Amino acid sequence: IYDLISAGNMSSRKGMNGACSVHEYTGSFVGQSAHFKMTSVCGHVMTLDFIGKYNSWDKVDPAELFSKAPTEKKEANPKLTMVKFLQVEGRGCDCIVLWLDCDKEGENICFEVLDAVLPVMNKPRSTEKTIYRAKFSSITDTDICNAMNHLGEPNRNEALSVDARQELDLRIGCAFTRFQTKYFQGKYGNLDSSLISFGPCQTPTLGFCVERHDKIQSFKPETYWLLQAKVSPEKESSLTLDWDRVRVFDREIAQMFLNITKMAKEAKVESVSKKEKVKQRPLALNTVEMLRVASAALGMGPQHTMQVAERLYTQGYISYPRTETTHYPENFDLKGCLRQQANNPYWAETVKALLSEGINRPRKGHDAGDHPPITPMRAATEAELGGEGWQLYEYITRHFIATVSADCKYLQTTISFSIGPERFTCIGKVVTSPGFTEIMPWHSIPLEESLPHCEKGDLFPVGEIKLLEKQTSPPDYLTEAELITLMEKHGIGTDASIPVHINNICQRNYVTVESGRRLKPTNLGIVLVHGYYKIDAELVLPTIRSAVEKQLNLIALGKANYHQVLEHTLDIFKRKFHYFVDSIAGMDELMEVSFSPLAATGKPLSRCGKCHRFMKYIQAKPSRLHCSHCDDTYSLPQNGTIKLYKELRCPLDDFELVLWSSGSRGKSYPLCPYCYNHPPFRDMKKGMGCNECTHPTCQHSLSMLGIGQCVECETGVLVLDSTSGPKWKMACNKCNVIVHFFENAHKVRVSPETCDLCDAALVDVDFNKAKSPLPGDETQHSGCVFCDPVFQDLVELKHAAMRHPMHRGGQGKRQGRGRGKGRRPGGRLNPKKPKDKMAALAAYFV
């Protein structure tokens, strides 16, 4: 391939999905001339999910998710149209060579690719082999060529083990999560979490944090005493000695030892020993160690660290950052990698010395058979990478240099003293060869007070002996680094998923990240774990996940049947789920102590249409309205503010309307709490506001306020925001497009008339007399927002300042009048050019 590139015989182009490149060249394959196409995928092609109706939380009993609910494979990222892309490129091909990651997930992706391309490939003749699998552990040219010369077959058993894990996690996680969320959010109003989730890996991860919290809470400090002695080997110098008994927990005994030793005026040297010791250079760097160091030393969370590492990888600065391996392949070019760092001022001297004197063979680590250890791939400067990118790159580079450096050697001197009948010791260390600690100074041997030259039998005057009183201290909250170590030890998650599990328990408000990146459980996190312990400890202990992993490994090795393992494990968890549901009162008792009932939470906001009493607005996630008299709860749009809307009522159910807003630069719309949860018309879905309501005569509905089809999305309609004056605007009821117009107008009303050119609804505008853009003293004008020349310069397209979409989206018939009949313009609008926007808007409706 490299020769083809240098000779100019390879062509490259972007694939139809815009994300993956395709490289084409002519070469030799299994002894025959062949035309090659080389491309990639973006992670998993497919993802597992329940079929449509089982994704409804309201209509499906969570217990059905264990067996009755059918699952299907869907495209992991529909926007990438990866299946279609693979089929376009694979059509008419004779053979396929799979170069996916050499781990179980990679093996699973192999079969996802095969499912997409085999139907369109040329049919093999008789027993001709057409599917090949490349096995490689590094991306050096030698290893790539060696893999190409020894092609094998994809391992279906390893792929099936991943399928089993995906299905188990989906069914178990969704069943418990849906039940917990609906049960507790229907009872308590100040649970500050939009999702009370359960996960076979996530929950044990939280369990580790709460276990440490419990140890802190149950800790009872104990007082202890220790003797501290100082001797004076020379004038104006003293040496502090450590007591060999370390400490005692009885004051009277401690006092007795003090009285005995105080009688002695001299300390006698009982022995002097000198021993050369070695501090080993580190093993090659894998993902888990990188995450630990980044959290403990660089102050970067695991999820953020992986994002920074992936950016460095895609920019070509480091090797692939997801690996369990701590052993360099035999053909790894250590010297070549080292030479690239010879000009960096921070470590140039160390690198040049290693290259001239000869590098040390790295320690033998663990070869997981996936990817090589994480190493720098090319030189970089702090100015190039900046901030956290440089911090992580610098650590990875220093770690790599350290692995080929010498061990640190030091001389340890231990002097044992006797003062009366008691023994004391002091230890001194002198570095003889710093080795790798020159490049990793934080690992260097700490400087200690120098020890005097002495021999057995020497006597030194005792300067001071005193009794120190201290107390045992509780452990601190788990750091992210300690949690990562525990997860790795117990097999919770993989190098790729550990950051995700830790991020999830933070995002879901189960733990908070304190100073020093310590994880402190919240009330919700503590109650959940204690509840699991109370009902079924195996739901939170790491043991059950470990047992499941062993079964999955047996599938991968071909020693267990995929269907039997799946059926057996789901049966166990189904029984646990039913027992959990029957015993939920035990967890509920713990919840009652920490959280308030719905009826006692929130503040009065709008009237219920059934009982006409005030409902309470609960702001804690997920925000909702609760009527304590009817005992009904109504969900609301999230990530915005809710206010009462002019005390107006819905004509269908008499509920008072509320106004949702995403901020002054965002969009807003009124909604009826009842209609939002119980769609009144067949063409409406749950979660729609008045700007999507198809009521034919209601003054707040899409039918009355809709102006024209959205200029960007295919299903949206631009709706007048009747609360936006005097800075009037209309907003798409699907996407985040906002159109500003008619600033300083007194009134803007959507007319029943439509534009002859574009079929958009006309608007009647009453302008401010002092600031009217109309000729003469006119203040009133009626016309089309898109076609009328008077309105042309008053329209400006923007995008709402929103971090989250407020609608679920979804296809469906476009309803209401004011719908454009024209073509969609080619390309997106330029938000920086108002006049260009106006032209594009006009072209859109013509």
VOFI-292506 format. One record per residue (C-alpha): residue in one letter; z, x, y. Coordinates in steps of 0.25 Angstrom, whole numbers, padded with zeros to 4 digits, always signed. Last residue first. Layout:
AZXY/...
//
This chain:
V-0020-0167+0121/F-0005-0166+0117/Y-0004-0152+0113/A-0013-0147+0124/A-0003-0153+0134/L+0009-0146+0128/A+0001-0133+0127/A-0003-0134+0142/M+0011-0137+0146/K+0016-0126+0138/D+0007-0116+0144/K+0012-0121+0158/P+0026-0119+0153/K+0024-0105+0148/K+0036-0098+0142/P+0038-0107+0130/N+0024-0104+0125/L+0020-0115+0116/R+0018-0113+0101/G+0004-0111+0094/G-0008-0121+0093/P-0005-0134+0100/R-0002-0146+0091/R-0013-0157+0092/G-0012-0170+0099/K-0006-0183+0096/G+0007-0182+0103/R+0018-0191+0100/G+0024-0198+0112/R+0028-0210+0103/G+0038-0209+0092/Q+0038-0203+0078/R+0033-0190+0072/K+0032-0193+0058/G+0041-0183+0049/Q+0044-0168+0048/G+0058-0162+0048/G+0066-0157+0059/R+0081-0155+0056/H+0084-0157+0071/M+0092-0149+0081/P+0086-0136+0078/H+0097-0125+0080/R+0098-0114+0091/M+0092-0123+0102/A+0087-0119+0116/A+0076-0130+0116/H+0062-0124+0117/K+0054-0126+0130/L+0041-0133+0135/E+0040-0136+0150/V+0034-0148+0156/L+0034-0150+0172/D+0020-0143+0174/Q+0012-0154+0167/F+0019-0166+0172/V+0010-0169+0183/P-0002-0165+0174/D+0002-0176+0164/C-0002-0171+0150/F+0010-0166+0143/V+0022-0174+0149/C+0013-0186+0150/G+0014-0195+0163/S+0022-0204+0172/H+0026-0199+0186/Q+0037-0203+0196/T+0042-0195+0208/E+0031-0196+0218/D+0033-0191+0232/G+0020-0183+0233/P+0015-0177+0220/L+0024-0176+0208/P+0033-0164+0205/S+0045-0172+0209/K+0057-0163+0214/A+0063-0171+0226/K+0059-0185+0220/N+0065-0181+0206/F+0055-0186+0196/D+0053-0199+0189/V+0045-0196+0176/D+0039-0206+0167/V+0034-0199+0154/L+0022-0202+0145/A+0023-0202+0130/A+0013-0192+0123/D+0000-0197+0118/C-0007-0185+0122/L-0018-0189+0131/D-0016-0204+0134/C-0001-0201+0136/T+0009-0211+0132/E+0016-0223+0139/P+0030-0228+0135/S+0035-0218+0145/V+0046-0208+0142/R+0055-0207+0154/V+0059-0196+0163/K+0069-0198+0175/H+0074-0191+0187/A+0065-0179+0186/N+0071-0166+0189/E+0064-0158+0178/F+0052-0166+0173/F+0049-0158+0160/H+0055-0149+0149/V+0049-0149+0135/I+0059-0145+0124/V+0055-0140+0110/N+0066-0138+0100/C+0060-0145+0088/K+0061-0159+0083/N+0064-0169+0094/C+0056-0161+0104/A+0062-0161+0118/M+0059-0167+0131/K+0064-0162+0144/W+0070-0167+0158/K+0078-0157+0167/P+0083-0169+0175/G+0085-0174+0165/S+0087-0170+0150/T+0094-0183+0145/S+0081-0191+0142/D+0076-0179+0133/L+0062-0184+0131/V+0057-0182+0117/L+0046-0172+0112/V+0042-0176+0098/G+0043-0167+0086/T+0036-0166+0073/E+0025-0155+0075/C+0034-0145+0083/E+0029-0138+0095/V+0023-0148+0106/C+0032-0159+0102/Q+0025-0173+0102/G+0027-0181+0114/I+0036-0190+0123/G+0047-0196+0114/L+0057-0203+0122/M+0056-0218+0118/S+0051-0216+0103/L+0060-0204+0102/S+0072-0213+0104/H+0081-0213+0116/Q+0077-0226+0122/C+0077-0233+0109/T+0064-0242+0108/P+0056-0237+0096/H+0067-0230+0088/T+0060-0217+0082/C+0072-0208+0084/E+0068-0193+0085/N+0074-0191+0100/C+0085-0201+0096/G+0091-0190+0087/M+0087-0187+0072/G+0097-0181+0062/K+0093-0190+0050/K+0079-0193+0049/M+0070-0203+0056/D+0057-0210+0051/R+0065-0221+0044/F+0072-0225+0056/P+0087-0226+0059/P+0091-0212+0055/H+0106-0212+0051/N+0113-0199+0056/Y+0105-0197+0069/C+0104-0213+0070/Y+0119-0214+0070/P+0122-0203+0080/C+0112-0208+0089/L+0105-0196+0096/P+0101-0191+0110/Y+0093-0179+0112/S+0095-0165+0118/K+0087-0152+0119/G+0090-0138+0123/R+0091-0130+0136/S+0103-0138+0140/G+0109-0138+0126/S+0106-0143+0112/S+0109-0158+0115/W+0113-0170+0107/L+0115-0183+0115/V+0123-0194+0108/L+0119-0209+0107/E+0130-0220+0105/F+0128-0227+0092/D+0123-0242+0093/D+0116-0241+0080/L+0101-0244+0083/P+0101-0244+0099/C+0108-0231+0099/R+0118-0231+0110/L+0119-0224+0124/E+0132-0218+0129/K+0124-0209+0138/Y+0122-0199+0126/L+0135-0194+0121/K+0135-0179+0120/I+0132-0170+0108/T+0129-0155+0110/G+0121-0146+0101/N+0120-0138+0088/Q+0120-0150+0079/P+0114-0164+0079/L+0124-0175+0075/S+0130-0180+0062/Y+0137-0194+0062/T+0150-0196+0055/D+0155-0210+0051/D+0170-0214+0049/C+0167-0227+0056/H+0180-0226+0065/S+0180-0211+0065/C+0165-0210+0070/H+0161-0196+0069/L+0150-0189+0077/R+0145-0175+0072/S+0144-0160+0075/P+0142-0152+0063/K+0149-0143+0067/A+0161-0147+0076/Q+0157-0156+0087/I+0163-0169+0082/Y+0159-0180+0091/K+0168-0192+0089/M+0163-0207+0088/F+0167-0217+0098/R+0169-0231+0093/H+0157-0241+0093/C+0160-0244+0078/K+0146-0243+0073/G+0138-0237+0084/C+0149-0226+0085/R+0151-0222+0100/S+0149-0208+0105/L+0158-0196+0109/P+0172-0195+0105/K+0177-0181+0102/G+0178-0174+0089/T+0188-0173+0077/A+0199-0183+0073/A+0190-0192+0065/L+0182-0181+0059/P+0195-0176+0052/S+0201-0163+0057/F+0200-0149+0050/S+0210-0139+0045/V+0220-0146+0037/E+0211-0157+0033/M+0201-0147+0027/L+0212-0142+0017/E+0214-0156+0012/D+0199-0158+0011/M+0198-0146+0002/G+0207-0153-0008/A+0200-0166-0006/I+0187-0160-0010/S+0192-0161-0025/D+0182-0171-0030/V+0170-0164-0022/F+0175-0150-0027/Y+0176-0155-0042/H+0161-0161-0041/F+0157-0148-0035/K+0163-0139-0045/R+0157-0148-0056/K+0143-0146-0049/F+0146-0131-0048/I+0148-0129-0063/D+0136-0138-0066/L+0127-0130-0056/T+0131-0117-0063/H+0127-0122-0077/E+0114-0128-0072/L+0110-0116-0065/V+0114-0107-0076/Q+0107-0115-0086/H+0094-0116-0078/Y+0093-0101-0075/N+0096-0097-0090/A+0104-0085-0091/K+0102-0071-0096/G+0089-0069-0089/L+0095-0058-0080/A+0093-0066-0067/I+0099-0078-0074/L+0111-0070-0079/N+0112-0065-0064/L+0113-0080-0060/Q+0124-0082-0070/K+0132-0070-0064/E+0130-0075-0050/V+0136-0089-0054/A+0148-0082-0059/S+0149-0073-0046/R+0148-0086-0038/I+0159-0092-0046/T+0168-0080-0044/P+0167-0079-0029/L+0178-0090-0027/V+0174-0101-0018/L+0169-0112-0027/E+0178-0106-0038/A+0190-0110-0031/D+0188-0125-0034/I+0196-0136-0026/K+0207-0128-0019/Y+0199-0115-0018/Y+0187-0122-0013/G+0196-0129-0002/H+0202-0116+0002/V+0188-0110+0004/L+0184-0122+0012/V+0197-0123+0020/I+0196-0108+0024/G+0181-0109+0028/L+0184-0121+0037/N+0196-0115+0043/T+0188-0103+0047/P+0187-0090+0038/K+0188-0077+0046/L+0178-0067+0042/R+0180-0053+0049/R+0168-0047+0056/G+0177-0037+0063/S+0181-0048+0073/E+0180-0062+0067/V+0168-0069+0059/T+0172-0083+0057/V+0172-0090+0043/Y+0169-0104+0037/N+0161-0108+0050/R+0148-0111+0043/Q+0141-0099+0049/C+0152-0089+0045/I+0152-0093+0031/N+0136-0093+0031/N+0135-0079+0037/I+0144-0073+0025/H+0135-0080+0015/V+0122-0076+0022/P+0127-0061+0023/I+0130-0061+0008/S+0116-0067+0005/A+0107-0055+0005/D+0116-0045-0002/T+0120-0056-0012/G+0130-0067-0012/I+0144-0067-0018/G+0144-0056-0029/H+0159-0054-0029/K+0159-0040-0024/E+0147-0042-0014/M+0155-0054-0008/L+0167-0046-0007/T+0160-0035+0000/I+0153-0044+0010/L+0166-0051+0013/E+0172-0037+0016/A+0161-0034+0026/E+0162-0047+0032/T+0176-0044+0035/L+0187-0052+0028/Y+0199-0057+0036/D+0210-0046+0037/P+0220-0043+0026/P+0234-0046+0030/S+0244-0035+0035/T+0256-0028+0027/Q+0267-0025+0037/K+0272-0012+0042/E+0285-0005+0044/L+0285+0010+0046/L+0296+0019+0042/K+0297+0033+0048/I+0297+0047+0045/E+0294+0058+0056/G+0292+0072+0058/V+0295+0077+0044/P+0294+0093+0044/F+0283+0099+0034/L+0286+0106+0021/D+0276+0113+0013/G+0278+0112-0002/K+0263+0110-0006/E+0254+0116+0004/C+0250+0113+0018/H+0239+0113+0028/P+0241+0102+0038/L+0233+0089+0037/S+0224+0085+0048/E+0225+0071+0054/E+0214+0062+0049/L+0200+0060+0053/P+0193+0049+0046/I+0183+0052+0035/S+0169+0047+0039/H+0164+0034+0035/W+0162+0029+0049/P+0154+0042+0052/M+0142+0037+0043/I+0132+0048+0046/E+0142+0059+0046/T+0150+0052+0035/F+0139+0054+0026/G+0143+0069+0023/P+0156+0072+0031/S+0158+0085+0023/T+0172+0092+0023/V+0180+0080+0029/V+0195+0083+0030/K+0204+0072+0025/G+0220+0072+0026/I+0230+0064+0018/C+0245+0063+0020/T+0255+0060+0010/F+0270+0056+0009/R+0280+0056-0003/E+0294+0052-0002/P+0306+0059-0009/G+0310+0067+0004/I+0297+0068+0012/S+0286+0073+0002/F+0272+0076+0006/S+0258+0075+0000/I+0247+0081+0007/T+0233+0075+0004/T+0220+0083+0009/Q+0207+0076+0008/L+0194+0085+0010/Y+0182+0077+0014/K+0168+0075+0009/C+0158+0064+0014/D+0146+0062+0004/A+0133+0068+0008/S+0122+0060+0015/V+0111+0052+0008/T+0119+0038+0008/A+0124+0042+0023/I+0110+0042+0028/F+0108+0028+0023/H+0121+0023+0029/R+0117+0029+0042/T+0104+0022+0042/I+0110+0008+0038/Y+0121+0010+0048/E+0111+0013+0059/Y+0102+0002+0055/L+0113-0008+0056/Q+0118-0003+0070/W+0103-0002+0075/G+0100-0017+0072/E+0114-0021+0077/G+0110-0016+0091/G+0097-0010+0093/L+0086-0007+0083/E+0076+0001+0091/A+0085+0007+0101/E+0095+0011+0090/T+0084+0019+0084/A+0077+0018+0071/A+0072+0026+0059/R+0065+0020+0047/M+0069+0014+0034/P+0084+0014+0035/T+0091+0011+0022/I+0096-0002+0015/P+0097+0001+0000/P+0085-0001-0009/H+0081-0015-0013/D+0084-0024-0026/G+0087-0016-0038/A+0102-0017-0036/D+0104-0002-0037/H+0118+0002-0034/G+0122+0015-0028/K+0120+0029-0032/R+0124+0038-0020/P+0113+0044-0012/R+0108+0058-0015/N+0112+0067-0004/I+0101+0071+0006/G+0096+0085+0008/E+0101+0096+0018/S+0089+0094+0027/L+0087+0079+0026/L+0102+0077+0026/A+0104+0086+0039/K+0092+0079+0046/V+0099+0065+0043/T+0112+0069+0048/E+0106+0075+0061/A+0098+0063+0063/W+0109+0053+0062/Y+0111+0047+0076/P+0099+0054+0082/N+0089+0047+0073/N+0078+0057+0070/A+0081+0060+0055/Q+0082+0045+0051/Q+0068+0044+0045/R+0071+0056+0037/L+0082+0048+0029/C+0073+0038+0024/G+0063+0048+0019/K+0074+0056+0013/L+0079+0044+0005/D+0066+0040+0000/F+0071+0031-0011/N+0064+0034-0025/E+0077+0033-0032/P+0081+0020-0026/Y+0093+0021-0017/H+0106+0014-0022/T+0114+0004-0015/T+0106-0008-0019/E+0110-0023-0015/T+0099-0024-0005/R+0095-0033+0007/P+0092-0024+0019/Y+0078-0020+0015/S+0076-0006+0021/I+0079-0003+0036/Y+0071+0000+0049/G+0058-0008+0045/Q+0059-0019+0056/T+0061-0029+0044/Y+0072-0021+0039/L+0079-0019+0052/R+0078-0035+0055/E+0084-0037+0041/A+0095-0028+0044/V+0098-0036+0057/Q+0098-0049+0049/M+0106-0044+0038/T+0117-0039+0048/H+0117-0052+0054/Q+0120-0059+0041/P+0131-0049+0038/G+0138-0049+0051/M+0137-0037+0060/G+0149-0029+0065/L+0143-0016+0063/A+0154-0010+0054/A+0160-0021+0046/S+0148-0031+0046/A+0137-0021+0046/V+0145-0012+0035/R+0146-0024+0026/L+0132-0029+0028/M+0126-0015+0025/E+0135-0014+0012/V+0130-0027+0007/T+0115-0024+0010/N+0115-0011+0003/L+0116+0003+0008/A+0115+0016+0000/L+0129+0020-0005/P+0138+0027+0005/R+0142+0042+0005/Q+0154+0045-0003/K+0167+0050+0003/V+0171+0063-0005/K+0184+0069-0007/E+0189+0084-0007/K+0203+0085-0011/K+0215+0092-0006/S+0229+0090-0011/V+0242+0095-0005/S+0255+0092-0012/E+0270+0090-0010/V+0271+0094+0005/K+0286+0092+0009/A+0290+0084+0021/E+0302+0089+0028/K+0314+0082+0035/A+0318+0073+0023/M+0329+0063+0026/K+0319+0054+0032/T+0312+0052+0019/I+0324+0046+0012/N+0327+0036+0024/L+0313+0032+0025/F+0312+0029+0010/M+0325+0020+0011/Q+0319+0013+0023/A+0307+0009+0015/I+0316+0004+0004/E+0324-0004+0014/R+0311-0009+0020/D+0305-0014+0007/F+0289-0016+0007/V+0286-0001+0005/R+0274+0007+0009/V+0265+0019+0006/R+0273+0025-0005/D+0266+0038-0002/W+0270+0038+0012/D+0259+0043+0022/L+0261+0055+0030/T+0259+0057+0045/L+0257+0072+0049/S+0262+0078+0062/S+0259+0088+0072/E+0266+0094+0084/K+0271+0106+0076/E+0265+0107+0062/P+0266+0100+0049/S+0274+0088+0055/V+0277+0077+0045/K+0276+0062+0048/A+0281+0052+0038/Q+0278+0037+0038/L+0286+0028+0028/L+0281+0014+0025/W+0286+0000+0027/Y+0281-0014+0023/T+0282-0028+0029/E+0274-0039+0022/P+0263-0048+0028/K+0261-0061+0022/F+0246-0064+0019/S+0242-0078+0016/Q+0233-0080+0028/I+0226-0067+0026/K+0224-0069+0012/D+0219-0083+0014/H+0209-0077+0025/R+0204-0067+0014/E+0201-0078+0004/V+0195-0086+0015/C+0184-0075+0018/F+0182-0073+0003/G+0180-0088+0001/L+0169-0088+0012/T+0161-0079+0003/P+0164-0088-0009/T+0159-0100-0001/Q+0146-0093+0003/C+0142-0088-0011/P+0142-0102-0018/G+0140-0109-0005/F+0147-0120+0001/S+0145-0126+0015/I+0153-0134+0025/L+0141-0135+0035/S+0142-0138+0050/S+0155-0131+0051/D+0166-0133+0061/L+0174-0143+0053/N+0180-0150+0064/G+0176-0164+0061/Y+0182-0166+0047/K+0179-0177+0037/G+0164-0179+0035/Q+0162-0164+0038/F+0171-0161+0026/Y+0163-0170+0016/K+0149-0168+0021/T+0150-0153+0022/Q+0158-0151+0009/F+0148-0160+0000/R+0136-0154+0006/T+0140-0139+0005/F+0145-0141-0010/A+0132-0147-0014/C+0123-0138-0006/G+0130-0125-0010/I+0130-0129-0025/R+0115-0133-0026/L+0109-0123-0017/D+0118-0111-0022/L+0115-0115-0036/E+0100-0117-0034/Q+0098-0103-0026/R+0106-0096-0037/A+0098-0102-0048/D+0085-0098-0041/V+0090-0084-0039/S+0093-0083-0054/L+0079-0088-0057/A+0073-0077-0049/E+0081-0067-0057/N+0076-0074-0070/R+0061-0074-0065/N+0060-0059-0063/P+0047-0056-0057/E+0038-0047-0065/G+0036-0032-0065/L+0028-0022-0057/H+0029-0007-0061/N+0018+0000-0052/M+0021-0009-0040/A+0036-0006-0041/N+0033+0009-0042/C+0024+0008-0029/I+0034+0001-0022/D+0045+0011-0026/T+0037+0023-0022/D+0033+0016-0008/T+0047+0014-0005/I+0052-0001-0004/S+0064+0000-0013/S+0069-0007-0026/F+0056-0012-0032/K+0052-0021-0042/A+0038-0027-0041/R+0035-0041-0048/Y+0022-0045-0054/I+0015-0058-0056/T+0000-0058-0061/K+0000-0054-0075/E-0012-0058-0083/T-0009-0066-0096/S-0022-0074-0095/R-0028-0073-0082/P-0019-0075-0070/K-0021-0087-0061/N-0024-0083-0047/M-0013-0086-0037/V-0011-0099-0030/P+0000-0105-0040/L+0007-0091-0041/V+0009-0090-0026/A+0021-0099-0023/D+0029-0099-0036/L+0027-0084-0037/V+0033-0081-0023/E+0045-0089-0026/F+0045-0082-0040/C+0046-0068-0032/I+0056-0074-0023/N+0066-0076-0034/E+0064-0061-0038/G+0067-0057-0024/E+0080-0065-0024/K+0084-0058-0038/D+0082-0044-0032/C+0070-0035-0031/D+0065-0041-0018/L+0051-0046-0019/W+0038-0038-0022/L+0031-0048-0031/V+0017-0044-0036/I+0007-0056-0037/C-0006-0056-0045/D-0020-0063-0044/C-0020-0068-0030/G-0029-0080-0026/R-0018-0087-0018/G-0006-0078-0015/E-0008-0076+0000/V-0009-0091+0002/Q+0001-0095-0008/L+0011-0085-0002/F+0009-0091+0012/K+0010-0105+0006/V+0023-0102+0000/M+0029-0095+0012/T+0026-0106+0022/L+0035-0098+0032/K+0040-0110+0039/P+0045-0116+0025/N+0055-0105+0024/A+0062-0105+0010/E+0051-0114+0005/K+0057-0125-0004/K+0061-0124-0019/E+0066-0137-0024/T+0079-0142-0029/P+0083-0155-0036/A+0096-0162-0033/K+0102-0168-0046/S+0110-0155-0051/F+0120-0149-0041/L+0114-0156-0028/E+0119-0170-0034/A+0133-0166-0031/P+0130-0166-0016/D+0127-0181-0016/V+0114-0183-0008/K+0110-0192+0003/D+0118-0187+0014/W+0116-0172+0012/S+0101-0174+0011/N+0095-0161+0005/Y+0094-0168-0008/K+0083-0177-0003/G+0073-0166+0000/I+0074-0157-0013/F+0085-0147-0014/D+0083-0133-0009/L+0079-0120-0015/T+0071-0109-0006/M+0057-0103-0007/V+0050-0091-0002/H+0063-0083-0002/G+0062-0071+0007/C+0051-0070+0017/V+0039-0067+0008/S+0030-0055+0008/T+0015-0051+0007/M+0006-0042+0000/K-0009-0045-0004/F-0016-0035-0013/H-0030-0035-0017/A-0032-0028-0031/S-0039-0017-0038/Q-0034-0016-0053/G-0024-0007-0060/V-0012-0016-0059/F-0015-0018-0044/S-0023-0009-0036/G-0025-0010-0021/T-0031-0019-0010/Y-0023-0023+0002/E-0017-0035+0009/H-0004-0036+0017/V+0001-0050+0020/S+0012-0052+0030/C+0023-0063+0029/A+0028-0071+0041/G+0016-0078+0047/N+0016-0089+0036/M+0000-0086+0034/G+0003-0072+0031/K+0002-0061+0041/R-0009-0050+0039/S-0010-0036+0033/S-0022-0028+0028/M-0021-0016+0019/N-0032-0005+0018/G-0029+0003+0030/A-0028+0016+0023/S-0013+0017+0027/I-0010+0003+0023/L-0017+0005+0009/D-0010+0018+0007/Y+0004+0011+0010/I+0000+0000+0000/
//
